[in-house]
Amino acid sequence: MDPVTSGIFIIVALFVLMAIGTPIAFALGGVSLTALVLNQGIGELTYFGETFFGNLASFGFVAIPMFILMGAAVASSPTGRDLYRSLDLWLGKIPGGLAISNIGACAIFAALSGSSPATSAAIGKLGIPEMRKRGYPDGVAAGCIAAGGTLGILIPPSVTMIVYGISTETSIGRLFIAGAMPGLMLAVLFMVWTLIACKLAGGYDTPSALTAAANQVKENVEGNLKALVRVLPFLVVVTGILFALYGGVATPSEAAGAGAFLCLALAIIVYRMWQVKPLKVIFRDALRESVMIMLIIACAEIFAYALSSLYITQTVAGAIADLEVNRWVLMGVINVFLLVAGFFLPPVAVIVMTAPILMPIILSANFDPYWFAVILTINLEIGLITPPVGLNLFIIKGIAPDIALKDILLGSLPYALCMVLGILLLCLFPGIALWLPDLIMG
C-alpha cells in the first residue's frame, strides 16, 4: 500500500475511534500498532516497548508532572477566590470593570496553574455568578471566562511549551519568554472586546448594579486587601521560577520541582490545608492529569514512529516542501491545518504528532521556531473554545448549567476572532514574540 493510501486509512480510523469515544491515547496507540503489523508484520511489536518508554525517559519530561502538581496546589486552594476579590477591588467600579477583572484574574491564575481548564473552573465559579448578578449578559459572562482560561497554555510556565521544546529540541526557557508578551497582548485584546460587548449590550451600566457593586466593594475593602496579601506569595514563587529559568540558575525540571514544593507548602501554610482530604485531592488531580498527558505523549510517539516507518511523514513533508508558493501562503495553510487539528485534539497531542512533520518545513521557509511555537499555541487555544471538543465550553457549561450552550458558544466566538487577530499581528510584527527573548537571552 502506498504512503498516501496508508495515511488516509490511518487518519480515518483515528477519527472513527475518537468519534465513538475511545480515549485519545488508546486511539493513537491502537491505530499505530495495527498499521505497523498490517504493513510490516508481527515483528514490529518488538519495537513497541522501546519506542513507548524510550521517549518518556527524557529528563525534561520530569517538569510536566511537577508543573501540574504546582498548578493543582494552586487550583485546589482558595487562591482563585482571593485573586478574583483582589482585582475586583481595583476594577469593579469602572464600567465593564468586573468582566475585565475576570480576564485579568484568568491571566494571572493561568501563570500560577499553567492549566486552561483549571483557570476556567477556578475563576468561573466565582466570576460568572457575580457578573450575571450585576447585569452582565450571559454570553459576555461565559465567553470572557472561557477565553481567559485559554491563556493557561501560553502564559509561562506552560506545559504545552515544555512538550514543544522537548519535541523540537528548542530551549524551554526561551519558549517561556516568547509566550509572555503575546499572552499579555491576547489578554488586552480580550479586555478591549469585553468593553465593546458590554457597551453594545448595555447590561452592565444600570445605576442599581453600579451602586450595589460600589457599596459591596467599599464594605469588603479590608477583606479584599487581605486576599491580595494571601495571593502575593504565590506570585513571588512564579516570578522566582521564571527568573531561575531565564537566568540559567536551574533547568526546567529543577525549577518545576522547586515550584511544586513551594506552592504546595504555601497552600498548606497560607490556607491551613492541614487535613489529609484536601492534600489527597491535590495529589489525585496532579497524578490523573500527569498520567493522561504522559500516556498521550507516549502513544503519540508510537503514532509518529508508525507514520515515519510507513513513509507517510516524509511524503507529506516532501509534498508541502515542493509547493512553489510564497512562504506566507505556506504559513496560512499550516495555520488552517493546526486550527482544524485543534478542533478535535488536545494541545499536547497536536504538538507531539505534528511537530516532527512541521519543524523541517518551518525552518526551510526561514520562520523562527520560537515565533512559530506561539502561533501554534494560539491556534490550539482557539480549539479550546470552539466545537466539537471545546473543553473550556463544557467546563463553563458545568459551572453555569442554566446558560444555554449556544449562548456560551456565541459569547466565546468573538474571543476566538481576537485570537485570529493576534495571529495576524504576530505575522506582521514578529517582534511581539521575539523581542523579549532576544533582549534577555541574546
HULIN-V180367 format. One record per pair of residues at least 12 apart in sequence whose ideal C-beta (glycine too) atoms are under 6 Angstrom apart, sorted by sequence separation. I is the first residue (numbers start at 1). J is the second residue. D is the distance in whole Angstrom. If there is no record, write none. Layout:
i:I j:J d:D
i:I j:J d:D
This chain:
i:396 j:408 d:5
i:14 j:27 d:6
i:88 j:101 d:5
i:106 j:119 d:5
i:109 j:122 d:6
i:128 j:141 d:5
i:87 j:101 d:4
i:109 j:123 d:6
i:161 j:175 d:4
i:241 j:255 d:5
i:161 j:176 d:6
i:393 j:408 d:5
i:14 j:31 d:5
i:87 j:104 d:5
i:106 j:123 d:5
i:128 j:145 d:6
i:13 j:31 d:5
i:87 j:105 d:5
i:105 j:123 d:5
i:127 j:145 d:6
i:241 j:259 d:5
i:156 j:176 d:4
i:10 j:31 d:6
i:84 j:105 d:5
i:124 j:145 d:4
i:83 j:105 d:5
i:123 j:145 d:6
i:237 j:259 d:6
i:156 j:179 d:5
i:156 j:180 d:6
i:10 j:35 d:5
i:83 j:108 d:6
i:102 j:127 d:4
i:120 j:145 d:6
i:154 j:179 d:5
i:237 j:262 d:5
i:83 j:109 d:6
i:237 j:263 d:6
i:385 j:412 d:4
i:155 j:183 d:4
i:80 j:109 d:6
i:120 j:149 d:3
i:154 j:183 d:5
i:119 j:149 d:4
i:350 j:380 d:6
i:386 j:416 d:6
i:385 j:416 d:6
i:151 j:183 d:6
i:98 j:131 d:6
i:116 j:149 d:5
i:119 j:152 d:5
i:233 j:266 d:5
i:347 j:380 d:4
i:116 j:150 d:5
i:382 j:416 d:5
i:330 j:365 d:6
i:116 j:152 d:4
i:115 j:152 d:5
i:116 j:153 d:5
i:342 j:379 d:6
i:382 j:419 d:5
i:74 j:112 d:5
i:75 j:113 d:5
i:114 j:152 d:6
i:327 j:365 d:4
i:338 j:376 d:6
i:342 j:380 d:5
i:381 j:419 d:6
i:74 j:113 d:5
i:230 j:270 d:5
i:317 j:357 d:6
i:339 j:379 d:5
i:343 j:383 d:5
i:103 j:144 d:6
i:110 j:151 d:4
i:320 j:361 d:6
i:338 j:379 d:4
i:342 j:383 d:3
i:378 j:419 d:5
i:71 j:113 d:4
i:80 j:122 d:3
i:84 j:126 d:5
i:102 j:144 d:6
i:106 j:148 d:3
i:110 j:152 d:4
i:71 j:114 d:5
i:75 j:118 d:4
i:80 j:123 d:6
i:106 j:149 d:6
i:114 j:157 d:5
i:147 j:190 d:5
i:343 j:386 d:6
i:71 j:115 d:5
i:107 j:151 d:5
i:111 j:155 d:5
i:114 j:158 d:6
i:313 j:357 d:5
i:378 j:422 d:6
i:81 j:126 d:6
i:99 j:144 d:5
i:103 j:148 d:5
i:106 j:151 d:6
i:110 j:155 d:5
i:114 j:159 d:5
i:378 j:423 d:6
i:67 j:114 d:5
i:71 j:118 d:6
i:75 j:122 d:6
i:375 j:423 d:6
i:300 j:349 d:6
i:144 j:194 d:5
i:296 j:348 d:5
i:300 j:352 d:4
i:304 j:356 d:5
i:296 j:349 d:5
i:300 j:353 d:5
i:293 j:348 d:5
i:297 j:352 d:5
i:140 j:197 d:5
i:371 j:430 d:5
i:374 j:433 d:5
i:371 j:433 d:5
i:371 j:434 d:6
i:137 j:201 d:4
i:137 j:203 d:5
i:136 j:203 d:6
i:135 j:203 d:5
i:136 j:204 d:5
i:135 j:204 d:6
i:135 j:206 d:5
i:173 j:245 d:4
i:173 j:246 d:6
i:135 j:209 d:4
i:134 j:209 d:5
i:134 j:213 d:6
i:107 j:187 d:4
i:172 j:252 d:5
i:103 j:187 d:6
i:103 j:190 d:5
i:103 j:191 d:5
i:67 j:157 d:6
i:100 j:191 d:5
i:67 j:159 d:6
i:64 j:159 d:6
i:99 j:194 d:5
i:64 j:162 d:6
i:63 j:162 d:5
i:96 j:195 d:5
i:96 j:198 d:4
i:60 j:166 d:5
i:58 j:166 d:6
i:96 j:204 d:5
i:95 j:205 d:5
i:92 j:213 d:6
i:93 j:214 d:6
i:112 j:234 d:6
i:92 j:217 d:5
i:112 j:238 d:6
i:111 j:238 d:5
i:89 j:224 d:4
i:86 j:224 d:6
i:85 j:224 d:5
i:86 j:227 d:5
i:85 j:227 d:4
i:86 j:228 d:4
i:82 j:227 d:4
i:82 j:230 d:5
i:83 j:231 d:5
i:82 j:231 d:5
i:79 j:234 d:6
i:163 j:348 d:5
i:167 j:352 d:6
i:160 j:347 d:5
i:164 j:351 d:5
i:168 j:355 d:5
i:163 j:351 d:5
i:167 j:355 d:4
i:63 j:252 d:4
i:67 j:256 d:5
i:70 j:259 d:5
i:74 j:263 d:6
i:63 j:253 d:5
i:66 j:256 d:3
i:70 j:260 d:4
i:73 j:263 d:4
i:77 j:267 d:4
i:62 j:253 d:4
i:66 j:257 d:5
i:69 j:260 d:4
i:73 j:264 d:4
i:168 j:359 d:5
i:178 j:370 d:4
i:182 j:374 d:5
i:63 j:256 d:4
i:70 j:263 d:5
i:78 j:271 d:6
i:59 j:253 d:6
i:66 j:260 d:5
i:73 j:267 d:5
i:77 j:271 d:5
i:153 j:347 d:6
i:246 j:440 d:5
i:179 j:374 d:6
i:174 j:370 d:6
i:178 j:374 d:6
i:175 j:373 d:5
i:170 j:369 d:5
i:76 j:281 d:5
i:76 j:282 d:5
i:73 j:282 d:5
i:164 j:373 d:5
i:72 j:282 d:5
i:72 j:285 d:5
i:72 j:286 d:4
i:69 j:286 d:4
i:160 j:377 d:6
i:68 j:286 d:5
i:68 j:289 d:5
i:193 j:414 d:5
i:68 j:290 d:5
i:154 j:377 d:5
i:153 j:377 d:6
i:65 j:290 d:4
i:190 j:415 d:6
i:193 j:418 d:6
i:190 j:418 d:6
i:189 j:418 d:4
i:150 j:381 d:4
i:150 j:384 d:5
i:186 j:422 d:5
i:147 j:385 d:6
i:146 j:385 d:5
i:56 j:298 d:5
i:149 j:392 d:5
i:52 j:298 d:5
i:55 j:301 d:4
i:146 j:392 d:4
i:146 j:393 d:6
i:146 j:396 d:5
i:182 j:432 d:6
i:51 j:302 d:6
i:181 j:432 d:5
i:182 j:433 d:5
i:51 j:305 d:5
i:142 j:396 d:5
i:178 j:433 d:5
i:181 j:436 d:5
i:177 j:436 d:5
i:178 j:437 d:5
i:177 j:437 d:4
i:142 j:403 d:6
i:174 j:437 d:5
i:177 j:440 d:6
i:138 j:403 d:5
i:147 j:412 d:6
i:142 j:408 d:4
i:146 j:412 d:5
i:174 j:441 d:6
i:116 j:384 d:6
i:139 j:407 d:5
i:143 j:411 d:3
i:147 j:415 d:3
i:138 j:407 d:5
i:142 j:411 d:5
i:143 j:412 d:4
i:25 j:295 d:4
i:29 j:299 d:4
i:32 j:302 d:4
i:36 j:306 d:5
i:25 j:296 d:5
i:28 j:299 d:4
i:32 j:303 d:5
i:35 j:306 d:5
i:39 j:310 d:6
i:128 j:399 d:6
i:139 j:410 d:5
i:140 j:411 d:6
i:24 j:296 d:6
i:28 j:300 d:6
i:120 j:392 d:5
i:124 j:396 d:6
i:128 j:400 d:5
i:139 j:411 d:3
i:143 j:415 d:6
i:29 j:302 d:5
i:25 j:299 d:4
i:32 j:306 d:4
i:117 j:391 d:6
i:121 j:395 d:6
i:125 j:399 d:6
i:28 j:303 d:5
i:120 j:395 d:5
i:124 j:399 d:5
i:117 j:395 d:6
i:6 j:310 d:5
i:7 j:312 d:4
i:6 j:312 d:6
i:3 j:310 d:6
i:3 j:311 d:4
i:3 j:312 d:5
i:3 j:315 d:4
i:24 j:349 d:6
